Amino acid sequence: MKTFQIPAGLDGYRSLKDRTLKLTFETGEMSPEQMANIHYALNKVGYLAFSPDPFASHELEAIDNLKVEYDEVGKSPSKRLQAVFYRMWEKQPEGYNVFNDFYNAQMEKLIVHFKKKLDP
């Protein structure tokens, strides 16, 4: 898919429970080609670049060369692991009242496990 740009204003954002954000943009009236680009991009994962000024050709070319490394459902491996930890915490919080504390404890366990593999 070719990169496209449309003038838009960042209208708002909302924090989600998995510590991600939902961004809302507002555009002016769009051409049929712009609408087709939006429709084609729906439910796809990519990069979002925002600038108060239009992007220069070389900037758009650099953006085009970026590669998205997500799985088929659109999450990076680290986000997938975080989601698994969240589900674990929902089922068995192990005494943690706050997910972030549970997450940090689980990550520390993983780090220690793999650091031990580095020792001779």
N, C-alpha and C positions, 0 to 999 in steps of 0.2 A: 504494500500500500504506500502510495506516495504521500509525503508530508504535506499537510495543508495548513493554512493559517487563516483565522477569521478574527475580526475585531470583537472583543468580548470584555465585559467587566466582571471582576470577581464579586459576586453578589453576596456570598456568605459561605460559611463552613460549619460543620458539625462534627464533634468528636464522637467516635463510635466505641463500643465496648471493647473491641480488640486493639484499641489505641491507634487506629487509623483515622483518617479524616474523610469526610464526604464534602467535596467542593461543589459549589453552585456558581455557574456563570450565566450571564445574561448577554444576549447578542442583539444586534439590530436585525433588520430584515435581511434575509440571505437569498442568494441566487439558487437556482435549481442545482447547479454543480456543487455548491457548498452544502446544500441539504443532502445531496447524494453522498458526499464525503462523510457527513455526520451519521447518516443512516448506515453506511458501510462500517463505520468505526464502532457502532453500538455493540456493547458487550465484548469488545476486544480490549486487550491490555497493551499499553504502549507508554510512551513518555509524554509528559506534559511540560511544555516550556511556556513561560509567561513573561512578557516584557511590555512596558508601557509604550514602546516604539515598535514598528514593524521590524521583523527580522531581515537582516541583509542576506544576500544570496549565499555567501560562504557560511553563514550561521545555519541556514536551512539545509545546506549540503552536509554540514557536520551532524545535524539532527537526523537527517536521512541515514547516515552511516551508523547510528547507534543500533545495537541489537538488543532485543528484549529477551531476557533469559528467565522466562517463567514457564511453569508447567501448563498443561492444557486447561486448567481451571483458573489460571491467572495469578497464582501465588508463587512467590519465591520460596526456595527451600526453608529459609529462616522463618518466613511467615507461616508456612505449613507446620513447622515444628511448634511455633507459638500457639497456633490453633489447636494442635494436639494437646499441648500442656493445658490450655484453657479447658478443653473437654475433660481432661484428667481431674483438674481442680474442681469442676462442676460435680463430678461423680464422687471423688474422694479428696476433699480439701486438705487432708493431713494436718488439720489444726490451723491452717492459714485462713484468715478472714478476708484478706486482700489478695487478688490474683497476682499482682506484681510481686508480692513477697514469695508466693509459691513459684512463680516463674523464675525468679532469681535463684531460689534454692535448687530448682531442677537444673538450671543452667550450670550452677556451680558443681553439681554432681557430675554432669557431663564433662565439664572442663577437667575436673580432678581425674575422672576415668581416663580421658585421653592423654592427659599429662603424664600419668603413670606409664603409659606405653612409650613415652619418650625416654624414660630413664633406662640406663643400660642394664 
